[in-house]
């Protein structure tokens, strides 16, 4: 399965770049275990951050940021089979889960619930 990992990125950081890096590291921490279960993990920021750079985004929340960050995750959701929601308050991740549920995608909250790929 292609699994979108959703969780806090900007939330709770007051736009502090170091806290945002820590949140990205938290998202990435489950990517290898998902890969080892036979799945392809995906994090929206892996796609969005290079695009933000190319678009000339100068700071969190600027026009390019708003144009790219959340729309990337929503476009990725259309291609994914499931969402893995990590802990932590995040309106964006909650929206990803809502969209995924409406689309009939599987939602996982614990690694032990994710099946091995066949």
C-alpha positions as CSV (number, residue, x, y, z in Angstrom):
1,X,0.0,0.0,0.0
2,X,1.0,3.6,-0.5
3,X,0.5,5.1,3.0
4,X,0.4,8.8,3.7
5,X,1.9,9.5,7.2
6,X,-0.1,12.4,8.8
7,X,0.6,14.3,11.9
8,X,1.8,17.6,13.3
9,X,4.3,19.6,11.2
10,X,3.5,23.2,11.8
11,X,1.1,22.7,14.6
12,X,2.3,23.6,18.1
13,X,5.6,25.1,16.8
14,X,4.8,28.9,16.7
15,X,6.5,28.5,13.3
16,X,9.9,27.7,15.0
17,X,12.0,26.0,12.3
18,X,13.7,23.7,14.8
19,X,10.4,22.5,16.2
20,X,9.1,22.0,12.7
21,X,12.2,19.9,11.9
22,X,11.5,17.8,15.0
23,X,7.9,17.3,13.9
24,X,9.1,16.2,10.5
25,X,11.5,13.7,12.2
26,X,8.5,12.4,14.2
27,X,6.6,11.8,10.9
28,X,9.7,10.2,9.3
29,X,10.2,7.9,12.3
30,X,7.4,5.6,11.2
31,X,8.4,5.6,7.5
32,X,11.1,2.9,7.8
33,X,8.8,0.5,9.9
34,X,6.1,0.9,7.3
35,X,8.6,0.2,4.5
36,X,9.8,-2.9,6.3
37,X,6.2,-4.1,6.4
38,X,6.2,-4.0,2.6
39,X,4.5,-0.7,2.0
40,X,5.5,2.6,0.5
41,X,5.4,5.4,3.0
42,X,4.7,9.0,1.9
43,X,4.9,12.3,3.8
44,X,3.4,15.4,2.2
45,X,6.3,17.5,3.3
46,X,8.7,15.3,1.3
47,X,7.0,16.7,-1.8
48,X,5.9,20.1,-0.6
49,X,9.2,21.4,0.9
50,X,11.2,21.2,-2.4
51,X,8.2,22.8,-4.2
52,X,8.2,25.6,-1.6
53,X,11.8,26.3,-2.2
54,X,11.3,26.4,-6.0
55,X,8.3,28.7,-5.5
56,X,10.4,31.1,-3.6
57,X,8.6,30.7,-0.2
58,X,10.4,33.1,2.2
59,X,8.6,32.1,5.4
60,X,6.1,29.7,6.9
61,X,2.5,30.8,6.0
62,X,3.4,33.0,3.1
63,X,1.4,32.8,-0.2
64,X,3.6,30.1,-1.7
65,X,3.3,28.1,1.5
66,X,-0.5,28.3,1.5
67,X,-0.6,27.5,-2.2
68,X,1.5,24.3,-1.8
69,X,1.7,22.7,1.6
70,X,-1.9,21.4,2.2
71,X,-2.9,21.0,-1.4
72,X,0.1,18.6,-1.9
73,X,-1.2,16.4,0.9
74,X,-4.7,16.4,-0.5
75,X,-3.5,15.5,-4.0
76,X,-1.4,12.7,-2.5
77,X,-4.4,11.3,-0.7
78,X,-6.1,10.7,-4.0
79,X,-3.3,8.3,-4.8
80,X,-2.9,6.6,-1.4
81,X,-4.4,3.4,-0.1
82,X,-4.2,4.3,3.6
83,X,-3.3,7.0,6.1
84,X,-1.1,6.4,9.2
85,X,-2.0,9.1,11.7
86,X,0.7,9.7,14.3
87,X,-0.1,11.3,17.7
88,X,-0.3,15.0,18.2
89,X,-2.7,17.9,17.6
90,X,-2.9,18.9,14.0
91,X,-5.7,20.4,12.0
92,X,-4.1,19.5,8.8
93,X,-3.6,15.9,9.7
94,X,-7.2,15.7,11.1
95,X,-8.3,17.0,7.7
96,X,-6.3,14.4,5.9
97,X,-8.0,11.7,8.0
98,X,-11.4,13.2,7.3
99,X,-10.8,13.2,3.6
100,X,-9.3,9.7,3.7
101,X,-12.4,8.4,5.6
102,X,-14.7,10.0,3.1
103,X,-12.7,8.3,0.3
104,X,-12.9,4.9,2.0
105,X,-9.2,4.7,2.7
106,X,-7.9,2.7,5.7
107,X,-6.7,4.7,8.7
108,X,-4.1,3.3,11.0
109,X,-3.0,4.7,14.3
110,X,-0.6,1.9,15.5
111,X,2.1,0.1,13.6
112,X,0.9,-3.2,14.9
113,X,-2.4,-2.7,13.2
114,X,-0.8,-2.3,9.7
115,X,-0.8,-5.6,7.9
116,X,2.3,-7.0,6.2
117,X,2.1,-6.5,2.4
118,X,1.5,-9.7,0.5
